[in-house]
Amino acid sequence: MRLATVLFIFLAGCRSIWVRGVIQTADEHPIANALVTARSADHGTHVVAGTSEPNGCFDLFHTIGQNENSYFLEVDSPGYKPVRIALAIHVENLLLVTLEPVASPQASQARPIRSEERPQRYGACEPLVSGNTLSLH
């Protein structure tokens, strides 16, 4: 159902933001229940929000107006430094978010997951497809 909705929106010419990825610590442990919020940079308003799953995965999708051109993602979790990253419009933003503890001298970071590292970094988040069945992790 979700794939059909996404395809319809793309084919209908609507604009959207789509961001998904993994939230982890610097030593690659997943961070569950991190707050993930997409905001309009043009209006400063909250558009869509969710939380990361136990495996650190998150997925947000939202249609936007034709006059909205700039969005960013904020990721925040208690005990960690928050991070903010610009989002591309009308394409999938696949991100690796690394949160640093508040006491760490390092800043939290977010970066795109490259296609060659997708199976390693995002593979646990992908739905399992087998024959004519679909199951979620």
HELIX and SHEET records of a PDB file:
HELIX    1   1 ARG A    2  LEU A   11  1                                  10    
HELIX    2   2 SER A  115  GLU A  117  5                                   3    
HELIX    3   3 ARG A  118  TYR A  122  1                                   5    
HELIX    4   4 GLY A  123  CYS A  125  5                                   3    
SHEET    1   A 4 CYS A  57  ILE A  64  0                                        
SHEET    2   A 4 ARG A  15  GLN A  24 -1                                        
SHEET    3   A 4 GLU A  92  THR A  98  1                                        
SHEET    4   A 4 GLN A 109  PRO A 112 -1                                        
SHEET    1   B 4 HIS A  46  THR A  51  0                                        
SHEET    2   B 4 LEU A  35  SER A  40 -1                                        
SHEET    3   B 4 TYR A  71  ASP A  76 -1                                        
SHEET    4   B 4 VAL A  83  LEU A  87 -1                                        
SHEET    1   C 2 LEU A 128  SER A 130  0                                        
SHEET    2   C 2 THR A 133  SER A 135 -1                                        
END                                                                             
